[in-house]
Amino acid sequence: MAISNIFAMTQMQNNDFQNAMTISTQMQADAQKQQMQRWKILQDTQTKIFEIQQDVTVNKARTQDKMFNKWDEYIRS
């Protein structure tokens, strides 16, 4: 009877270990998924910032060109 108790306890410990490993694997998978989501958000944010900077740069150049043309027109008239 003692051997069957030892076997049963060992089996329960093995089941507990397997359950712990399964939970650990699920937690790691969830953490990796969250990390990938954060990375995607970071990439999207950096892309938007770059696009805004490009728009501002182009807009500044256009504004300067307009101002130059108006000044040139004023001088020539």
Secondary structure, 3 states (H helix, E strand, C coil): CHHHHHHHHHHHHHHHHHHHHHHHHHHHHHHHHHHHHHHHHHHHHHHHHHHHHHHHHHHHHHHHHHHHHHHHHHHHC
